[in-house]
Amino acid sequence: MLLVGCIALLLGWTGIGLAGLLRPRSVVLAGRFLFPLGALLGFALAGLAAASLLGGGIERLIVPLGLPGLPAHLRLDPLSSVFLVLLGASSGGISLFAGGYFRAGEGAPPGLLCLQYHLFLASMGLVLIADDAYSFLVAWEVMALSSYFLVVTQHRMPEIRSAGFLYLLMAHVGAICLLLSFGVMQGGSWLFTFAAMRAAHLSPGWAAAAFLLALIGFGAKAGLVPLHVWLPEAHPAAPSPVSALMSGVMLKTAVYGMLRVGLDLLGPPVWWWGLAPLILGLLTIFYGVLFAAVQTDMKRLLAYSSVENIGIVFTGIGLTIVFAGSGMKAVAALALLATLYHCLNHAFMKSLLFLGTGSVLHATGERNLGRLGGLIHRMPWVAWLMLIGTLAIAGIPPLNGFVSEWLLLQSFLFADHLPHEFVNLLIPMGMALVALGAALAGYVMVKFYGVIFLGQPREASLAQAHDCGWLERVGLTWLALGCLALGLFPLQVIDALGAVTRQLIGAVVPQASPHWWLLAPVPGRPVSYGPLVFLTATLAVVLLTVFGVRLTYHQRVRRGPAWDCGFGAVTPRMQDTAEGFGQPIRHLFQSFFEIERELPAPADRAPRYRIAIRERIWRLAYEPISGAVERLANTAARLQQGRISIYLLYSFATLLVLLAVALLS
């Protein structure tokens, strides 16, 4: 059974983690043996899940573990198989990179990191195959705790401890909402299995309450605005392989949970449920890409980019529910297909970029974009592989990011057939926001790649930068090949994902074109995309240009310095900075930002200019809550006098109150 094989691989990850404790300070054991072994198990998990997905079947298993009378129910179906493929394939590349990345003396010992890392992987896998609320929430909690310890690897730094606490706090707020959502979906019974939840007949009000609680719970884990505040803090604090795993994989477990609840456990969805994830998704796209555009820390920039991409995914979920609830199954299948495709794409793209920034950080010791530049000459492997990820996440064809965004825009075009006038007014604005977000994402990626790798080094110390090691190169190459494969062969991916749309929607996306190389998912409309044709045409133009110039130009080639406009004292510090690159966005959308400036005085002999950009959401929403909780805690602290007589008095007063209540009742 494929499900048994998946469980064995998850147990194998746990065993690898425990093996790291045999020699916890050995970099050789953890980095050169255990992490690569974990990568092999990841690839095997992806293979088993892909076989299950192509088979389209459903496997169930009851394991006698857990509470008395409450064994663990496990299930492997097309939806869980897709996310297991995502987990195994992307974590395989990340684990290979991590084998060459982690070093001694960097926070926690390598063996302990190995345990936390592989428990994190195993818990995510258990989340994806759990078939009852108890197993799901236990795996969810293990996932949160193991990732918390990975985030605070450098726990001696106060800002990292603060980021870890914020992450853990938001994770538990989300977990409470999920617990309440599962409690509502039980429908008054004592059965915690997902099968019982599917069979429960909830009233429309309780079903909507369960959906909204799930949206809050999974949205907090995914980084949906305004529940995203932990994400820009935790990703920069965590080691780069952990950031890649959290952004590329962990966020998708929340997407899986939202799809499981909204399209499976609650039965046929109601169309207006989709408006909440649709509106929040559009807000998240716009908010995330704006803050990514003005960042100067490369990991924080990628963190806000993850917020934007999660917005794209939840926009697709919202469209799917709206279409499915309106009886438009074929279009709902198209929107769901775009959602799943973007989850796969983002796992490879963002993992590649986070790992690349880790290599830059190891080679230079810098995360600030203003102190980098010209690294393509010192780190050619990292530069060229990251170029693939940069172009992919910017939505440039024929790479994978373009395919899912193109499919999502195609699903938007069907909204004029909806029988709801309000939604018909909302959809054009939503499509415009998605298009604007895609354009700004390209702008952000030009800034990200150009400032780091192009131009001249901004600091003299960058001359000592070195390229990544061979394990890191293998991991980066695997993820880059994934970006290429998902972009060049969309028809094969769509055919495989059809099992999920058939399971959740009851329909598949019809293929309007008979050609294996031409993607045309919209019958009756002349819309198609051929990635291989696009790639062939692009390569042909480049080759014809290069050879045409060589054949027609016979003069001797001369090299000279770039034109400096007659000013000879040009230095690398005069290049455009990350702040300058984001200045137009900062001025155009300044109402979204809370800006703190430090300006030099006119007669200052050592002028200093500093700008800090913060989120208004934090000051308007979270600071009042934090202040109220602190005041409540201070009030409660007054009860703790440290005297046993006072505590006995509290007990006596409580007994008197209970006695009075009993007599009155």
Buried (B, 14 or more C-beta within 10 A) or exposed (E): EBBEBBBEBBEBBBBBBBBBEEBBEBBEBBBBBBBBBBBBBBBBBBBBBBEBBEEBEBBEBEEEEBEEEBBBBBBBBBBBBBBBBBBBBBBBBBBBBBBBBBEEEBBBBBBBBBBBBBBBBBBBBBBBBBBBBBBBBBBBBBBBBBBBBBBBBBBEEEEBBEBBBBBBEBBBBBBEBBBBBBBBBBBEEEBBBBBBBEEBEBEEEBBBBBBBBBBBBBBBBBBBBBBBBBBBBBBBBBBBBBBBBBBBBBBBBBBBBBBBBBBBBBBEBBBBBBBBBBBBBBBBBBBBBBBBBBBBBBBBBBBBBBBBBBBBBBBBBBBBBBBBBBEBBBBBBBBBBBBBBBBBBBBBBBBBBBBBBBBBBBBBEBBEBBBBBBBBBBBEBBBEBBBBBBBBBBBBBBBBBBBBBBBBBBBBBBBEEBEBEEBEEBBEEBBEBBEEBBEBBBBBBBBBBBBBBBBBBBBEEBEEBEBBBEBBBBBBBBBBBBBBBBBBBBBEBBBBBBBBBBBBBEBBBEBBBEEEBBBBBBEEEEBBBBBBBBBEEEEEEEEEEEEEEEEEEEEEEEEEEEEEEEEEEBEBEEBEBBBEBBBEBBEEBEEBBBEEEEEEEEEEEEEEEEBEBEBEBEEEEBEEEEEEEEEEEEEEEEEEEEEEEEEEEEEEEEEEEEEEEEEEE
